[in-house]
Structure formats: structure tokens, C-alpha cells
Amino acid sequence: MSTTRIFVARLAGCAVFDRQGDRLGRVRDVVVVYRRAASPRVVGMVVEIPGRRRVFLSIGRVVSIGAGQVITTGLINVRRFEQRASEVTVLAEILGRRVALADGSGEATVEDVAIEEVGAGDWEVTQAFVRRPRSGPAPFGRGATAFVKWNEVREQDRGGRGQSAAQLIQSTADLPAADLASTLLELPEQRMVEVVHELPDERLADVLEEMPEDAAARVLARLGDDRAADVLEVMQPDDAADLIAKLSDERGEALLDLMEQDEADDVRMLLAYDPDTAGGMMTPDPIVLSGDATVAEGLALIRRHELAPALGAAVSVTLPPYEPPTGRFLGIVHFQRMLRYPPHEKLGSILDTQTEPVRADTPVAEVSRILASYNLVQVPVVDENGRLVGVVTVDDVIDRLLPDDWRSADAIETRRPSTNTAAVTTLPSRSRRASGGGAR
């Protein structure tokens, strides 16, 4: 095994492979236990495997660590990781702690720790990367940094808050919103609230869209009305409507009153529809152009980087006005069709007139049948007067048809047929060395 010193913050997100090169998951944290008169011993890693399940990988099953990857024997207990009272997670609990330096020079904050193999299969924390408080004017307001041996620091409170919310947010900056949502739901309630209050509105909106509605409603309940309204404004209107529907009528109305009128109007319109109809799950801000608009104009609109792929799959063509509810719906132009015509071609001349719109009261089951039968990514929704009021995208339908707990890794496991794989094998217990605790 490699004897290279490894800094734990650099391990976060590293891929985990078995000896055959099959990818098993990603490292999310390192687990240590404290010992008397000795540095903390590494007992394993928290690894996220497919299904966003976080499991424990014993350090004894790690073959090598380095070059941005972890190699294991391939044997992983796929039961969900449950932290023991004696265990400490480095990224979540140690980084950000205040420590006193043994040389008497004052306090510092731990920004990273190094682990090192000190014997065959035996890893421990050997070094800390710390930052001293700023003394006087300093560039960017940050103090000096230093590498110190672990036995040269004195932790002031091992049961403290650990990594600050800001540091945790920074360490998860590259996580997709769905993965960050799972991470937040696994944190203790108060810890999750601290992180939520530090997240920018746009990032929190993305995360809430990926949470189960009940969990997202609980998070929203911990926010003040002004902040909650700001977050709802930047959410997709259909997701915001689903979330407000989970709140009491009084608070939902109060938040709508605080939102910008345009965003609030979209949400109110969606709340007026039955949630199990096309109107209840549609997106009320499709791409709409006139028949005189050109292919070049259509491609420019769907090229916008903030646009969801399913929403950019087609352009709706209507009579004026071009904001829902629009003038009479004329048809749609799929982006692939636009690619087959010159930039100056008028959209009105290349309409797909075979794709019929659905009414806002069409049941979800019928909308899903239409999408599947005609291999569509989106279907337009019109009112009783033939005016476009929105579009239903395939992800809207999938989200509505899946069970409420579909985001849960436990739910995925209970529905997944049993399979035998060489890479991930369920073990009868989570074995430990004597110093790291008994079998789980």
C-alpha cells in the first residue's frame, strides 16, 4: 500500500474502484476514532454508491489511495452508513474546528488534515493544515497558514460544531443539486438549518427542487417569510407551486404576496389546476415565437445556458400575444427540425402540425401516454380557447408518476431486483479492528 501522506479535503469526491477497474462510488468523508495519547486512527471512509446510498468502507479493504482515486478489494457492505458515538467524520466535524497550538502561539482553525499509513493497513491522522486568526491588516482579511503535527494541536471541544456551514458549502460546491439535497437530508436538523441559511438563493432553490416535497416544506418552514419568498421566486414555477401546496393556506398566501407579481401570478395559475392534470404539472414559461420568426432566432433562444434541456427541445409558435396565455396556438418546431433548415427560414413554414396539444384538464396518465406513443420530450398545453398556457416536459411526468419516496436510496433498494456482482458484495457485518469498534 502507498505510504503517501493524503490530505482528506482532496479525497472528497474521489472515485472508488475495485481491482478490476470497475467504479463503485465516490468518497464523501473519512471516519476516525480518537485514542488516548495517540493520534486519531482512520477506521474507514463514507462512500456514496449508485442510488445515492452512503455506505461504510473499512480501511482494511482499501488497497491504495492516490492519484485522485481509491482502490479497494471490491467488497463493500451496502447497508447504509450509521455513525457510532465513538466515530468522528473528518470533513463534516473536524474541519473548521478551533484548536490551540501546543507551542503557546495562540489559536488557529483546522482547514485540512493529513492521514498517513503508519503500518500495514493502519492509517492515522498525522498532520493538520491550520490558519491563524488575522493580526492587523492582511490581504483579503485572512491569517497566516501553517502545517503542524497533530500532536502539536489541542482541540478545545471535540463535541463542537465542527466544520462551519460556509466551509461545508464550499466543499460541496461541485456537487449536483440532487446530491447536495441528499447530503443535507442526512445532516442533523440544526446542522442542516445552518447550511440552508448560508446557501445562496439560487443554489437553495435548485436543492429544494430535488428534495421530496415534504422535506422541502420542512426546510422552507425554517426560513423567514422574506427569504422563503426570495427562494420561491427563483424556483421553477411548477416546483414552487407544489411546495406552496404543502404549506398552510395562510403561509402560502403570505409568501405569494411577498413574491414578485409575475412569478406569483405563474404559481397562482398552477395552483388553480388539479395537481394530477396537465395544467397542474406544466411549466408556464415555454419558449414562444411568432410564425415570422426565423430558425436563427429559435436556435438562439434554446441555446440559452440556463434553459432546461427538455424545455429547449422545441419552440411553440402562436399568434400574439406571446406570453401565456398566448394567442391561438399554431404548432411547435422541434430543435432537430430547425437544424435541418437555413437560418433565415420562417418557423411558420416548418411547423410540426402532427403534435396535437392537450387541454389543461387532461389527466397525467393520458399525457404520459401521448409522450410515450409519439416519442416526445414535451407536449403543449392549451386552454378551452386554444391559447397556449404552458408545456408539460417528460421530466415533469416522470417526477409525478414515480412514488413519493423515489429519491430515497432505501426505497430504491427495496424495489431493485436482487443481482450478484463481483464489484459490490453484501457482507454479513461491518468488521473493525479492536481499536475501531466491534462488528456492526
MARTITOR-981261 format. One record per residue (C-alpha): residue in three letters; x, y, z; residue number from 1. Coordinates in Angstrom, 3 decimals, padded with zeros to 6 digits, always signed. Layout:
{r ALA {X Y Z} NUM} ...
! end
This chain:
{r MET {+000.000 +000.000 +000.000} 1} {r SER {+001.138 +003.550 -000.728} 2} {r THR {+002.725 +005.450 +002.178} 3} {r THR {+001.966 +008.850 +000.661} 4} {r ARG {+000.533 +011.457 +003.003} 5} {r ILE {-003.051 +012.183 +001.904} 6} {r PHE {-004.973 +015.360 +002.717} 7} {r VAL {-008.584 +014.474 +003.384} 8} {r ALA {-010.188 +017.502 +001.715} 9} {r ARG {-008.626 +016.342 -001.555} 10} {r LEU {-010.194 +012.911 -001.123} 11} {r ALA {-013.741 +014.301 -001.186} 12} {r GLY {-015.376 +013.251 -004.439} 13} {r CYS {-012.570 +010.890 -005.478} 14} {r ALA {-013.735 +007.810 -007.362} 15} {r VAL {-013.558 +004.399 -005.699} 16} {r PHE {-012.621 +001.421 -007.910} 17} {r ASP {-012.163 -002.293 -007.379} 18} {r ARG {-009.044 -004.117 -008.551} 19} {r GLN {-010.639 -004.854 -011.928} 20} {r GLY {-011.167 -001.145 -012.584} 21} {r ASP {-014.925 -001.158 -012.038} 22} {r ARG {-016.148 +002.033 -010.436} 23} {r LEU {-018.003 +001.508 -007.154} 24} {r GLY {-018.744 +005.052 -005.990} 25} {r ARG {-017.220 +008.255 -004.611} 26} {r VAL {-015.600 +009.211 -001.313} 27} {r ARG {-017.746 +011.574 +000.750} 28} {r ASP {-015.877 +011.573 +004.091} 29} {r VAL {-013.254 +009.828 +006.219} 30} {r VAL {-014.151 +008.242 +009.572} 31} {r VAL {-011.726 +008.327 +012.521} 32} {r VAL {-011.801 +007.356 +016.204} 33} {r TYR {-009.889 +009.182 +018.931} 34} {r ARG {-007.352 +007.351 +021.124} 35} {r ARG {-005.678 +008.269 +024.386} 36} {r ALA {-002.163 +009.653 +023.970} 37} {r ALA {-002.207 +008.895 +020.255} 38} {r SER {-003.376 +010.455 +017.021} 39} {r PRO {-006.892 +009.603 +015.779} 40} {r ARG {-006.984 +006.313 +013.883} 41} {r VAL {-008.676 +006.074 +010.493} 42} {r VAL {-011.257 +003.269 +010.524} 43} {r GLY {-012.821 +003.790 +007.115} 44} {r MET {-014.495 +006.016 +004.575} 45} {r VAL {-018.025 +007.046 +003.799} 46} {r VAL {-018.606 +006.110 +000.156} 47} {r GLU {-021.593 +007.071 -001.958} 48} {r ILE {-022.602 +004.203 -004.250} 49} {r PRO {-025.238 +004.229 -007.032} 50} {r GLY {-028.667 +005.168 -005.730} 51} {r ARG {-027.034 +007.912 -003.636} 52} {r ARG {-026.688 +005.454 -000.761} 53} {r ARG {-023.862 +006.263 +001.637} 54} {r VAL {-022.112 +003.170 +002.981} 55} {r PHE {-019.069 +002.409 +005.109} 56} {r LEU {-015.836 +001.199 +003.502} 57} {r SER {-013.483 -000.278 +006.087} 58} {r ILE {-009.909 +000.999 +005.791} 59} {r GLY {-008.801 -002.636 +005.874} 60} {r ARG {-010.411 -003.156 +002.475} 61} {r VAL {-008.563 -000.226 +000.895} 62} {r VAL {-005.708 -001.377 -001.337} 63} {r SER {-004.307 +002.032 -002.258} 64} {r ILE {-005.054 +005.741 -002.072} 65} {r GLY {-003.575 +008.178 -004.545} 66} {r ALA {-003.725 +009.833 -007.955} 67} {r GLY {-007.252 +011.052 -007.262} 68} {r GLN {-008.679 +007.576 -006.709} 69} {r VAL {-009.154 +004.868 -004.113} 70} {r ILE {-008.661 +001.193 -004.963} 71} {r THR {-010.436 -001.433 -002.840} 72} {r THR {-010.729 -005.191 -002.681} 73} {r GLY {-014.204 -004.760 -004.177} 74} {r LEU {-016.071 -005.962 -001.080} 75} {r ILE {-018.443 -003.333 +000.302} 76} {r ASN {-021.230 -003.697 +002.836} 77} {r VAL {-024.132 -001.920 +001.138} 78} {r ARG {-026.075 -001.242 +004.325} 79} {r ARG {-026.490 +002.488 +004.908} 80} {r PHE {-023.717 +004.071 +006.994} 81} {r GLU {-024.751 +004.883 +010.551} 82} {r GLN {-022.210 +006.812 +012.570} 83} {r ARG {-021.343 +005.474 +016.018} 84} {r ALA {-020.928 +007.631 +019.080} 85} {r SER {-017.155 +006.995 +019.146} 86} {r GLU {-016.688 +007.931 +015.498} 87} {r VAL {-015.873 +011.324 +014.035} 88} {r THR {-016.218 +012.321 +010.374} 89} {r VAL {-013.312 +014.486 +009.271} 90} {r LEU {-014.906 +016.712 +006.623} 91} {r ALA {-018.159 +017.296 +008.481} 92} {r GLU {-016.850 +017.570 +012.042} 93} {r ILE {-013.109 +018.288 +012.263} 94} {r LEU {-012.518 +020.826 +009.510} 95} {r GLY {-013.367 +024.250 +010.840} 96} {r ARG {-012.649 +023.427 +014.479} 97} {r ARG {-010.726 +025.884 +016.606} 98} {r VAL {-007.547 +024.463 +018.122} 99} {r ALA {-004.834 +025.761 +020.429} 100} {r LEU {-001.244 +025.353 +019.254} 101} {r ALA {+000.958 +023.463 +021.691} 102} {r ASP {+003.819 +025.958 +021.330} 103} {r GLY {+001.679 +028.602 +023.023} 104} {r SER {+001.495 +030.824 +019.957} 105} {r GLY {-002.282 +031.027 +020.086} 106} {r GLU {-005.313 +029.579 +018.350} 107} {r ALA {-005.948 +028.501 +014.779} 108} {r THR {-008.660 +026.932 +012.637} 109} {r VAL {-008.220 +023.487 +011.076} 110} {r GLU {-008.664 +023.743 +007.301} 111} {r ASP {-007.441 +020.247 +006.366} 112} {r VAL {-005.883 +017.184 +007.954} 113} {r ALA {-003.442 +014.648 +006.555} 114} {r ILE {-003.724 +010.901 +007.036} 115} {r GLU {-000.786 +008.573 +006.622} 116} {r GLU {-000.217 +004.826 +006.664} 117} {r VAL {+001.881 +004.057 +009.730} 118} {r GLY {+001.711 +000.273 +009.410} 119} {r ALA {+000.203 -002.351 +007.131} 120} {r GLY {-003.434 -001.320 +006.741} 121} {r ASP {-003.118 +001.081 +009.680} 122} {r TRP {-003.807 +004.765 +008.891} 123} {r GLU {-003.917 +007.663 +011.297} 124} {r VAL {-004.170 +011.452 +011.327} 125} {r THR {-000.619 +012.804 +011.359} 126} {r GLN {-000.777 +016.460 +010.384} 127} {r ALA {-003.085 +019.462 +010.269} 128} {r PHE {-003.191 +022.420 +007.940} 129} {r VAL {-004.273 +025.376 +010.074} 130} {r ARG {-004.981 +029.062 +009.624} 131} {r ARG {-004.200 +031.557 +012.353} 132} {r PRO {-006.515 +034.465 +013.081} 133} {r ARG {-005.719 +037.658 +011.223} 134} {r SER {-003.487 +040.007 +013.187} 135} {r GLY {-003.770 +043.541 +011.882} 136} {r PRO {-004.420 +044.442 +008.229} 137} {r ALA {-003.851 +041.465 +005.923} 138} {r PRO {-004.580 +040.790 +002.259} 139} {r PHE {-008.130 +039.515 +001.765} 140} {r GLY {-008.625 +039.501 +005.534} 141} {r ARG {-007.101 +036.046 +006.065} 142} {r GLY {-004.492 +034.940 +008.581} 143} {r ALA {-001.254 +033.040 +008.019} 144} {r THR {-001.342 +029.287 +007.427} 145} {r ALA {+000.899 +026.540 +008.742} 146} {r PHE {+001.385 +022.769 +008.686} 147} {r VAL {+001.632 +021.304 +012.177} 148} {r LYS {+001.855 +017.797 +013.540} 149} {r TRP {-001.412 +016.558 +015.008} 150} {r ASN {+000.174 +016.095 +018.428} 151} {r GLU {+001.059 +019.805 +018.374} 152} {r VAL {-002.553 +020.956 +018.456} 153} {r ARG {-005.021 +020.859 +021.308} 154} {r GLU {-008.681 +020.636 +020.395} 155} {r GLN {-010.752 +022.868 +022.599} 156} {r ASP {-014.023 +020.997 +022.166} 157} {r ARG {-014.275 +017.664 +020.417} 158} {r GLY {-018.042 +017.843 +020.603} 159} {r GLY {-018.193 +021.255 +018.942} 160} {r ARG {-019.953 +022.297 +015.806} 161} {r GLY {-017.094 +021.210 +013.571} 162} {r GLN {-016.919 +022.408 +010.032} 163} {r SER {-018.622 +025.740 +009.554} 164} {r ALA {-021.639 +025.944 +007.272} 165} {r ALA {-019.625 +028.116 +004.859} 166} {r GLN {-016.834 +025.524 +004.669} 167} {r LEU {-019.298 +022.686 +004.129} 168} {r ILE {-020.931 +024.650 +001.312} 169} {r GLN {-017.524 +025.286 -000.243} 170} {r SER {-016.592 +021.595 -000.052} 171} {r THR {-019.862 +020.632 -001.807} 172} {r ALA {-019.775 +023.404 -004.414} 173} {r ASP {-019.239 +020.951 -007.279} 174} {r LEU {-021.974 +018.540 -006.185} 175} {r PRO {-025.067 +018.349 -008.403} 176} {r ALA {-028.125 +019.814 -006.684} 177} {r ALA {-029.653 +016.351 -006.262} 178} {r ASP {-026.559 +015.096 -004.411} 179} {r LEU {-026.414 +018.176 -002.197} 180} {r ALA {-030.095 +017.642 -001.368} 181} {r SER {-029.282 +014.093 -000.216} 182} {r THR {-026.329 +015.381 +001.811} 183} {r LEU {-028.473 +017.974 +003.590} 184} {r LEU {-031.171 +015.446 +004.449} 185} {r GLU {-028.580 +013.253 +006.161} 186} {r LEU {-027.336 +016.070 +008.427} 187} {r PRO {-028.719 +016.629 +011.931} 188} {r GLU {-031.664 +019.043 +011.852} 189} {r GLN {-029.859 +022.025 +013.375} 190} {r ARG {-026.802 +021.469 +011.184} 191} {r MET {-028.960 +021.352 +008.073} 192} {r VAL {-030.633 +024.619 +009.056} 193} {r GLU {-027.228 +026.297 +009.464} 194} {r VAL {-026.183 +025.234 +005.972} 195} {r VAL {-029.519 +026.203 +004.419} 196} {r HIS {-029.220 +029.723 +005.829} 197} {r GLU {-025.765 +030.078 +004.201} 198} {r LEU {-026.732 +028.820 +000.731} 199} {r PRO {-027.358 +031.466 -001.962} 200} {r ASP {-030.997 +031.718 -003.049} 201} {r GLU {-030.377 +030.181 -006.485} 202} {r ARG {-028.475 +027.193 -005.071} 203} {r LEU {-031.078 +026.612 -002.363} 204} {r ALA {-033.860 +026.795 -004.964} 205} {r ASP {-032.128 +024.098 -007.043} 206} {r VAL {-031.696 +021.925 -003.946} 207} {r LEU {-035.333 +022.274 -002.849} 208} {r GLU {-036.460 +021.244 -006.327} 209} {r GLU {-034.563 +017.970 -005.840} 210} {r MET {-035.930 +017.195 -002.362} 211} {r PRO {-039.110 +015.264 -001.582} 212} {r GLU {-041.877 +017.840 -001.229} 213} {r ASP {-042.469 +017.119 +002.464} 214} {r ALA {-038.758 +017.558 +003.242} 215} {r ALA {-038.567 +020.744 +001.161} 216} {r ALA {-041.601 +022.108 +003.016} 217} {r ARG {-039.862 +021.435 +006.351} 218} {r VAL {-036.812 +023.351 +005.159} 219} {r LEU {-038.959 +026.244 +003.955} 220} {r ALA {-040.676 +026.323 +007.337} 221} {r ARG {-037.309 +027.130 +008.947} 222} {r LEU {-036.833 +030.220 +006.764} 223} {r GLY {-038.240 +033.671 +007.425} 224} {r ASP {-041.010 +034.794 +005.095} 225} {r ASP {-038.829 +037.252 +003.154} 226} {r ARG {-036.085 +034.669 +002.488} 227} {r ALA {-038.616 +031.950 +001.665} 228} {r ALA {-040.329 +034.230 -000.865} 229} {r ASP {-036.966 +035.095 -002.477} 230} {r VAL {-036.149 +031.376 -002.883} 231} {r LEU {-039.592 +030.541 -004.285} 232} {r GLU {-039.184 +033.309 -006.872} 233} {r VAL {-036.143 +031.622 -008.436} 234} {r MET {-037.600 +028.108 -008.354} 235} {r GLN {-039.348 +026.653 -011.402} 236} {r PRO {-042.991 +027.770 -011.088} 237} {r ASP {-044.357 +024.208 -011.087} 238} {r ASP {-041.951 +023.184 -008.301} 239} {r ALA {-042.781 +026.328 -006.340} 240} {r ALA {-046.499 +025.593 -006.712} 241} {r ASP {-046.038 +022.014 -005.471} 242} {r LEU {-044.115 +023.311 -002.469} 243} {r ILE {-046.607 +026.043 -001.568} 244} {r ALA {-049.396 +023.471 -001.788} 245} {r LYS {-047.686 +021.657 +001.114} 246} {r LEU {-047.864 +024.751 +003.345} 247} {r SER {-050.791 +026.060 +005.311} 248} {r ASP {-053.153 +028.296 +003.343} 249} {r GLU {-052.186 +031.269 +005.500} 250} {r ARG {-048.436 +030.950 +004.989} 251} {r GLY {-048.768 +030.064 +001.316} 252} {r GLU {-050.800 +033.197 +000.669} 253} {r ALA {-048.379 +035.305 +002.723} 254} {r LEU {-045.415 +034.068 +000.665} 255} {r LEU {-047.230 +034.656 -002.619} 256} {r ASP {-047.943 +038.235 -001.529} 257} {r LEU {-044.219 +038.769 -000.872} 258} {r MET {-043.107 +037.363 -004.242} 259} {r GLU {-042.654 +039.462 -007.366} 260} {r GLN {-046.048 +039.702 -009.041} 261} {r ASP {-045.063 +037.988 -012.308} 262} {r GLU {-043.647 +034.950 -010.501} 263} {r ALA {-046.537 +034.847 -008.056} 264} {r ASP {-049.082 +035.004 -010.900} 265} {r ASP {-047.491 +031.943 -012.556} 266} {r VAL {-047.645 +029.997 -009.297} 267} {r ARG {-051.243 +031.041 -008.565} 268} {r MET {-052.276 +029.890 -012.033} 269} {r LEU {-050.732 +026.451 -011.459} 270} {r LEU {-052.339 +026.141 -008.025} 271} {r ALA {-055.746 +026.632 -009.660} 272} {r TYR {-055.378 +023.323 -011.547} 273} {r ASP {-055.778 +019.820 -010.195} 274} {r PRO {-052.197 +018.593 -009.473} 275} {r ASP {-052.841 +015.361 -011.396} 276} {r THR {-053.632 +017.125 -014.664} 277} {r ALA {-051.537 +018.659 -017.421} 278} {r GLY {-052.283 +022.121 -016.023} 279} {r GLY {-051.131 +021.126 -012.551} 280} {r MET {-047.698 +019.915 -013.626} 281} {r MET {-046.936 +022.067 -016.678} 282} {r THR {-044.203 +024.669 -016.972} 283} {r PRO {-045.914 +028.032 -017.608} 284} {r ASP {-042.955 +029.697 -019.334} 285} {r PRO {-042.289 +027.822 -022.597} 286} {r ILE {-040.315 +029.275 -025.496} 287} {r VAL {-042.863 +031.105 -027.661} 288} {r LEU {-042.246 +032.821 -031.001} 289} {r SER {-044.298 +034.087 -033.924} 290} {r GLY {-044.588 +032.305 -037.234} 291} {r ASP {-042.492 +035.076 -038.815} 292} {r ALA {-039.543 +034.406 -036.501} 293} {r THR {-036.584 +032.695 -038.134} 294} {r VAL {-034.759 +029.458 -037.403} 295} {r ALA {-031.795 +031.581 -036.244} 296} {r GLU {-033.998 +033.296 -033.627} 297} {r GLY {-035.362 +029.981 -032.423} 298} {r LEU {-031.914 +028.427 -032.067} 299} {r ALA {-030.667 +031.494 -030.209} 300} {r LEU {-033.409 +031.081 -027.607} 301} {r ILE {-032.929 +027.357 -026.995} 302} {r ARG {-029.163 +027.890 -026.789} 303} {r ARG {-029.538 +029.805 -023.518} 304} {r HIS {-027.449 +028.112 -020.900} 305} {r GLU {-029.945 +028.400 -018.037} 306} {r LEU {-032.669 +026.633 -020.047} 307} {r ALA {-033.525 +023.062 -019.019} 308} {r PRO {-032.790 +020.587 -021.864} 309} {r ALA {-036.365 +019.291 -022.013} 310} {r LEU {-037.743 +022.833 -022.233} 311} {r GLY {-035.318 +023.682 -025.047} 312} {r ALA {-036.352 +020.669 -027.136} 313} {r ALA {-038.948 +022.667 -029.090} 314} {r VAL {-040.275 +026.164 -029.790} 315} {r SER {-044.008 +026.882 -029.642} 316} {r VAL {-045.463 +029.092 -032.368} 317} {r THR {-048.580 +031.140 -031.638} 318} {r LEU {-050.452 +034.252 -032.641} 319} {r PRO {-049.838 +037.348 -030.482} 320} {r PRO {-049.555 +037.918 -027.580} 321} {r TYR {-046.529 +035.715 -026.979} 322} {r GLU {-046.737 +035.429 -023.165} 323} {r PRO {-049.016 +032.673 -021.784} 324} {r PRO {-051.911 +032.692 -022.152} 325} {r THR {-050.883 +033.468 -025.722} 326} {r GLY {-052.860 +033.978 -028.874} 327} {r ARG {-054.113 +030.889 -030.719} 328} {r PHE {-051.638 +028.015 -030.683} 329} {r LEU {-050.337 +027.175 -034.196} 330} {r GLY {-047.826 +024.364 -033.639} 331} {r ILE {-044.350 +023.528 -032.461} 332} {r VAL {-040.945 +023.278 -034.139} 333} {r HIS {-038.556 +020.681 -032.736} 334} {r PHE {-034.938 +021.795 -032.425} 335} {r GLN {-033.734 +018.963 -034.678} 336} {r ARG {-036.065 +020.199 -037.408} 337} {r MET {-034.623 +023.696 -037.042} 338} {r LEU {-031.141 +022.269 -037.587} 339} {r ARG {-032.208 +020.932 -040.999} 340} {r TYR {-033.186 +024.350 -042.363} 341} {r PRO {-031.211 +027.505 -043.181} 342} {r PRO {-031.068 +030.253 -040.539} 343} {r HIS {-033.411 +032.572 -042.487} 344} {r GLU {-036.236 +030.005 -042.780} 345} {r LYS {-039.504 +031.132 -041.161} 346} {r LEU {-040.713 +028.947 -038.294} 347} {r GLY {-044.284 +029.169 -039.567} 348} {r SER {-043.283 +027.238 -042.678} 349} {r ILE {-041.768 +024.256 -040.816} 350} {r LEU {-044.373 +023.639 -038.112} 351} {r ASP {-044.971 +020.158 -036.775} 352} {r THR {-048.739 +020.043 -037.137} 353} {r GLN {-048.899 +016.347 -036.197} 354} {r THR {-048.255 +017.008 -032.493} 355} {r GLU {-051.636 +017.872 -031.013} 356} {r PRO {-051.747 +019.969 -027.844} 357} {r VAL {-053.515 +018.704 -024.743} 358} {r ARG {-056.077 +020.557 -022.667} 359} {r ALA {-055.110 +021.788 -019.224} 360} {r ASP {-057.552 +019.322 -017.608} 361} {r THR {-056.040 +016.266 -019.345} 362} {r PRO {-055.116 +013.584 -016.750} 363} {r VAL {-051.451 +012.775 -016.120} 364} {r ALA {-051.903 +009.204 -017.398} 365} {r GLU {-053.108 +010.476 -020.787} 366} {r VAL {-050.257 +012.998 -021.044} 367} {r SER {-047.714 +010.258 -020.315} 368} {r ARG {-049.325 +008.016 -022.946} 369} {r ILE {-049.018 +010.770 -025.566} 370} {r LEU {-045.365 +011.454 -024.731} 371} {r ALA {-044.519 +007.749 -024.921} 372} {r SER {-046.586 +006.989 -028.043} 373} {r TYR {-045.091 +009.778 -030.132} 374} {r ASN {-041.572 +009.815 -028.609} 375} {r LEU {-041.964 +013.415 -027.476} 376} {r VAL {-039.899 +015.337 -024.920} 377} {r GLN {-042.618 +017.928 -024.341} 378} {r VAL {-046.257 +018.458 -025.219} 379} {r PRO {-048.018 +021.854 -025.434} 380} {r VAL {-050.948 +022.645 -023.128} 381} {r VAL {-053.833 +024.873 -024.251} 382} {r ASP {-056.957 +026.261 -022.588} 383} {r GLU {-060.538 +025.914 -023.821} 384} {r ASN {-059.927 +028.738 -026.340} 385} {r GLY {-056.868 +027.107 -027.911} 386} {r ARG {-054.419 +029.523 -026.273} 387} {r LEU {-051.052 +028.162 -025.137} 388} {r VAL {-050.748 +028.199 -021.336} 389} {r GLY {-047.642 +026.037 -020.899} 390} {r VAL {-045.879 +022.815 -021.804} 391} {r VAL {-045.501 +019.510 -019.981} 392} {r THR {-041.995 +018.063 -020.255} 393} {r VAL {-041.084 +014.412 -019.873} 394} {r ASP {-039.271 +015.058 -016.584} 395} {r ASP {-042.460 +016.639 -015.184} 396} {r VAL {-044.358 +013.439 -015.974} 397} {r ILE {-041.692 +011.086 -014.609} 398} {r ASP {-041.498 +013.076 -011.391} 399} {r ARG {-045.285 +012.858 -010.954} 400} {r LEU {-045.587 +009.139 -011.797} 401} {r LEU {-042.781 +007.937 -009.527} 402} {r PRO {-043.674 +007.121 -005.902} 403} {r ASP {-043.286 +009.924 -003.358} 404} {r ASP {-040.129 +008.352 -001.881} 405} {r TRP {-038.371 +007.765 -005.210} 406} {r ARG {-035.392 +009.918 -004.180} 407} {r SER {-034.721 +007.670 -001.189} 408} {r ALA {-031.877 +005.193 -001.619} 409} {r ASP {-033.641 +002.843 +000.812} 410} {r ALA {-036.743 +002.866 -001.345} 411} {r ILE {-034.655 +002.141 -004.429} 412} {r GLU {-033.062 -000.846 -002.734} 413} {r THR {-036.401 -002.353 -001.701} 414} {r ARG {-037.682 -002.190 -005.275} 415} {r ARG {-034.491 -003.280 -007.019} 416} {r PRO {-034.353 -006.944 -008.105} 417} {r SER {-031.548 -008.863 -006.434} 418} {r THR {-028.387 -009.139 -008.508} 419} {r ASN {-024.965 -010.669 -007.960} 420} {r THR {-021.979 -008.502 -008.790} 421} {r ALA {-018.301 -009.031 -008.325} 422} {r ALA {-017.679 -005.360 -007.566} 423} {r VAL {-020.108 -004.780 -004.699} 424} {r THR {-020.820 -007.646 -002.328} 425} {r THR {-023.023 -007.518 +000.763} 426} {r LEU {-021.055 -008.631 +003.772} 427} {r PRO {-022.620 -010.130 +006.883} 428} {r SER {-021.262 -007.374 +009.107} 429} {r ARG {-019.086 -004.289 +009.161} 430} {r SER {-015.861 -005.630 +010.622} 431} {r ARG {-013.462 -003.481 +012.626} 432} {r ARG {-010.123 -003.689 +014.270} 433} {r ALA {-010.319 -003.789 +018.058} 434} {r SER {-009.447 -000.092 +018.339} 435} {r GLY {-012.098 +000.898 +015.862} 436} {r GLY {-015.123 -000.767 +017.423} 437} {r GLY {-016.795 -004.124 +017.070} 438} {r ALA {-018.702 -005.560 +014.137} 439} {r ARG {-021.761 -003.588 +013.112} 440} 
! end
